[in-house]
C-alpha cells in the first residue's frame, strides 16, 4: 500500500455475521486500526461468588472507572484483583 493513500474507516456492523463476512473478505491493511485497543476475553467459568459492602461513593467511583474502560464494573473489580495477585 502506498504511503499517500488514506486509510479507510472500519464500517459499523449490525450482526456478527456482517462482521465475520467483512473480516473474511477485506484487506485489513487498507483500514485505519489505530483506534483499536487490546481486548481480554474471559473463558474461565466463574465458580465462586463474593458479596461485600462498600461505601456508596467508592462503588460509584468504581462504576465510573469501569464505564470509562467500557466494561462492566464487576469485570473491572475482578481485573483489579487479578492485577494485584499477579504482582
Backbone torsions as a table, in degrees:
resi	resn	phi	psi	omega
1	UNK	NA	136.7	-177.9
2	UNK	-78.0	154.3	-177.0
3	UNK	-68.1	-26.6	-175.2
4	UNK	-86.9	-4.4	-180.0
5	UNK	-83.2	126.9	-180.0
6	UNK	-72.7	140.6	178.9
7	UNK	-77.8	145.7	179.4
8	UNK	-81.7	156.7	174.0
9	UNK	-91.5	149.4	178.9
10	UNK	-70.6	130.6	178.9
11	UNK	-72.5	163.7	175.3
12	UNK	-84.9	144.3	-179.4
13	UNK	-119.8	143.2	179.4
14	UNK	-95.4	-19.0	-179.0
15	UNK	-139.4	161.6	174.7
16	UNK	-62.8	-36.4	-178.9
17	UNK	-62.2	-41.2	177.4
18	UNK	-61.5	-44.1	-179.9
19	UNK	-64.3	-42.9	179.2
20	UNK	-62.9	-42.5	179.4
21	UNK	-62.4	-40.9	179.1
22	UNK	-61.8	-49.2	-177.6
23	UNK	-64.2	-35.1	179.7
24	UNK	-69.5	-28.8	-171.8
25	UNK	-111.4	-22.0	-175.0
26	UNK	-84.6	151.2	170.3
27	UNK	-91.6	102.3	-174.1
28	UNK	-65.1	-15.3	176.4
29	UNK	-67.5	-18.0	178.8
30	UNK	-85.4	-3.1	-172.9
31	UNK	-114.7	148.4	178.1
32	UNK	-79.8	109.4	-179.5
33	UNK	-105.2	13.0	-174.1
34	UNK	-65.6	-23.1	-179.8
35	UNK	-86.0	-4.4	-178.4
36	UNK	-74.2	148.1	177.2
37	UNK	-124.2	148.7	176.0
38	UNK	-59.9	144.6	-178.6
39	UNK	-124.9	135.6	178.9
40	UNK	-106.2	126.8	179.4
41	UNK	-103.0	141.9	179.9
42	UNK	-104.9	116.7	-179.3
43	UNK	-109.3	-20.5	-177.4
44	UNK	-69.4	134.4	179.8
45	UNK	-66.4	136.4	177.3
46	UNK	-85.7	112.4	-173.5
47	UNK	-111.2	-6.4	180.0
48	UNK	-129.4	158.5	-176.9
49	UNK	-134.5	144.2	174.0
50	UNK	-123.0	155.6	177.7
51	UNK	-140.0	123.1	179.7
52	UNK	-143.3	153.8	179.2
53	UNK	-100.5	134.0	179.0
54	UNK	-136.4	158.3	175.3
55	UNK	-61.5	143.4	-178.2
56	UNK	-56.8	-38.9	-179.1
57	UNK	-61.9	-38.5	178.5
58	UNK	-66.5	-44.5	178.9
59	UNK	-61.6	-42.1	179.3
60	UNK	-64.7	-39.0	178.2
61	UNK	-64.8	-41.3	178.1
62	UNK	-63.8	-44.0	179.2
63	UNK	-62.4	-38.7	178.3
64	UNK	-63.8	-46.3	179.0
65	UNK	-62.1	-42.8	179.6
66	UNK	-63.7	-41.4	179.1
67	UNK	-62.4	-38.8	178.1
68	UNK	-62.7	-30.6	178.5
69	UNK	-89.0	-9.8	178.9
70	UNK	76.0	30.4	179.8
71	UNK	-129.7	157.5	175.9
72	UNK	-62.1	148.0	-176.1
73	UNK	-65.0	-30.0	177.7
74	UNK	-66.9	-37.8	176.6
75	UNK	-66.8	-38.0	178.5
76	UNK	-62.3	-43.9	178.9
77	UNK	-62.5	-43.9	179.0
78	UNK	-61.6	-41.0	178.7
79	UNK	-61.3	-43.6	178.7
80	UNK	-63.0	-39.9	178.2
81	UNK	-63.6	-44.4	-179.6
82	UNK	-64.3	-40.1	179.0
83	UNK	-63.4	-41.0	-179.2
84	UNK	-67.1	-40.2	-179.3
85	UNK	-67.4	-36.7	-179.8
86	UNK	-65.7	-27.3	-178.5
87	UNK	-67.8	NA	NA
